[in-house]
Amino acid sequence: MDLATEQLIISLELQDLAELSIFRKGKQRCREEDAIDPFEEYRSELLATRDSLCLAASLQTAILTDATAIAELSSQNVQAEEDRRLALDLSAREAAGRAGAANAAETARAAHNEMMSRARPFKNPKAKRNIEQ
């Protein structure tokens, strides 16, 4: 059922209640004035339903009007999140690469120093004699 039909039904129900209240004035039993009036309760429910329908119609209009902007913003948020993940991944890879390069350079230095420490005695003629003896 569309919104206009629902609003028309509520409007007609409210008119019926107004007419009924004219004919029932003073028809309640003695001391029932404080009792809950079912007609007034029904009227309150109809008014609350009418207000809810108006709010729903307003929200629907706003959503349909702003759907393009909402979709664009959502798309931008998704793209920004993907860019952030990519940047973090790239940063982690670069850090791992630098750490690997630093470790490789340190290993190369250590190997070079080890080789140089073993080669020094051969460069020194006196050290060579000590080795031969």
C-alpha positions as CSV (number, residue, x, y, z in Angstrom):
1,M,0.0,0.0,0.0
2,D,1.4,3.4,-0.9
3,L,1.9,6.3,1.5
4,A,-1.0,8.4,0.2
5,T,-3.4,5.6,0.6
6,E,-2.3,4.9,4.2
7,Q,-2.6,8.6,5.0
8,L,-6.1,8.8,3.5
9,I,-7.2,5.8,5.6
10,I,-5.9,7.4,8.8
11,S,-7.6,10.7,7.9
12,L,-10.9,8.9,7.4
13,E,-10.6,7.0,10.6
14,L,-9.9,10.2,12.5
15,Q,-13.0,11.8,10.9
16,D,-15.1,8.7,11.9
17,L,-13.9,9.0,15.5
18,A,-14.7,12.7,15.6
19,E,-18.3,12.0,14.5
20,L,-18.6,9.1,17.0
21,S,-17.5,11.4,19.8
22,I,-20.4,13.8,19.0
23,F,-23.0,11.0,19.4
24,R,-21.6,9.4,22.5
25,K,-21.3,12.5,24.8
26,G,-22.7,11.7,28.2
27,K,-23.4,8.1,27.4
28,Q,-21.0,6.5,29.9
29,R,-22.1,5.0,33.2
30,C,-21.8,6.9,36.4
31,R,-18.3,7.1,37.9
32,E,-16.7,5.8,34.7
33,E,-15.2,9.2,33.9
34,D,-11.8,8.2,35.1
35,A,-11.7,5.0,33.1
36,I,-9.6,4.7,29.9
37,D,-11.5,5.9,26.9
38,P,-11.0,3.5,24.1
39,F,-12.0,6.0,21.5
40,E,-9.3,8.5,22.7
41,E,-6.8,5.7,22.9
42,Y,-7.5,4.7,19.3
43,R,-7.3,8.4,18.2
44,S,-3.9,8.6,19.9
45,E,-2.7,5.5,18.1
46,L,-3.9,6.9,14.7
47,L,-2.1,10.2,15.3
48,A,1.1,8.4,16.3
49,T,0.8,6.3,13.1
50,R,0.2,9.4,11.0
51,D,3.3,11.0,12.5
52,S,5.3,7.8,11.8
53,L,4.2,7.8,8.2
54,C,5.2,11.4,7.8
55,L,8.6,10.7,9.2
56,A,9.0,7.7,7.0
57,A,8.0,9.7,3.9
58,S,10.5,12.4,4.9
59,L,13.3,9.9,5.3
60,Q,12.5,8.3,2.0
61,T,12.6,11.6,0.2
62,A,15.9,12.5,1.8
63,I,17.5,9.1,1.0
64,L,16.3,9.2,-2.6
65,T,17.5,12.8,-3.0
66,D,20.9,12.1,-1.4
67,A,21.4,8.6,-2.8
68,T,24.0,9.7,-5.4
69,A,26.0,11.7,-2.8
70,I,25.8,8.9,-0.3
71,A,27.1,6.4,-2.9
72,E,29.9,8.7,-3.9
73,L,31.0,9.3,-0.3
74,S,30.8,5.5,0.4
75,S,32.9,4.8,-2.7
76,Q,35.5,7.4,-1.6
77,N,35.6,5.8,1.9
78,V,36.2,2.4,0.4
79,Q,38.9,3.8,-1.9
80,A,40.6,5.6,1.0
81,E,40.6,2.4,3.1
82,E,42.2,0.4,0.2
83,D,44.8,3.1,-0.3
84,R,45.6,3.1,3.4
85,R,46.0,-0.7,3.4
86,L,48.2,-0.5,0.3
87,A,50.4,2.2,1.8
88,L,50.8,0.2,5.1
89,D,51.7,-3.0,3.1
90,L,54.2,-1.1,0.9
91,S,55.8,0.5,4.0
92,A,56.1,-2.8,5.7
93,R,57.8,-4.3,2.6
94,E,60.2,-1.4,2.4
95,A,61.1,-1.7,6.1
96,A,61.7,-5.5,5.6
97,G,63.8,-4.7,2.6
98,R,65.9,-2.2,4.5
99,A,66.3,-4.6,7.4
100,G,67.3,-7.4,5.0
101,A,69.8,-5.1,3.2
102,A,71.2,-4.0,6.5
103,N,71.6,-7.6,7.6
104,A,73.2,-8.5,4.3
105,A,75.6,-5.6,4.6
106,E,76.4,-6.5,8.2
107,T,77.0,-10.1,7.2
108,A,79.2,-9.0,4.3
109,R,81.2,-6.8,6.6
110,A,81.6,-9.6,9.2
111,A,82.8,-12.0,6.4
112,H,85.2,-9.4,5.1
113,N,86.6,-8.7,8.5
114,E,87.0,-12.4,9.2
115,M,88.9,-12.9,5.9
116,M,91.1,-9.9,6.5
117,S,92.0,-11.1,10.0
118,R,93.1,-14.4,8.6
119,A,94.9,-12.8,5.7
120,R,97.0,-10.3,7.8
121,P,99.6,-12.8,8.9
122,F,100.5,-13.6,5.3
123,K,101.1,-9.9,4.4
124,N,103.5,-9.5,7.2
125,P,106.8,-11.3,6.4
126,K,107.6,-11.8,10.1
127,A,104.3,-13.4,10.7
128,K,104.9,-15.7,7.7
129,R,108.1,-16.9,9.3
130,N,106.3,-17.6,12.6
131,I,103.8,-19.7,10.8
132,E,106.5,-21.7,8.9
133,Q,108.4,-22.4,12.1
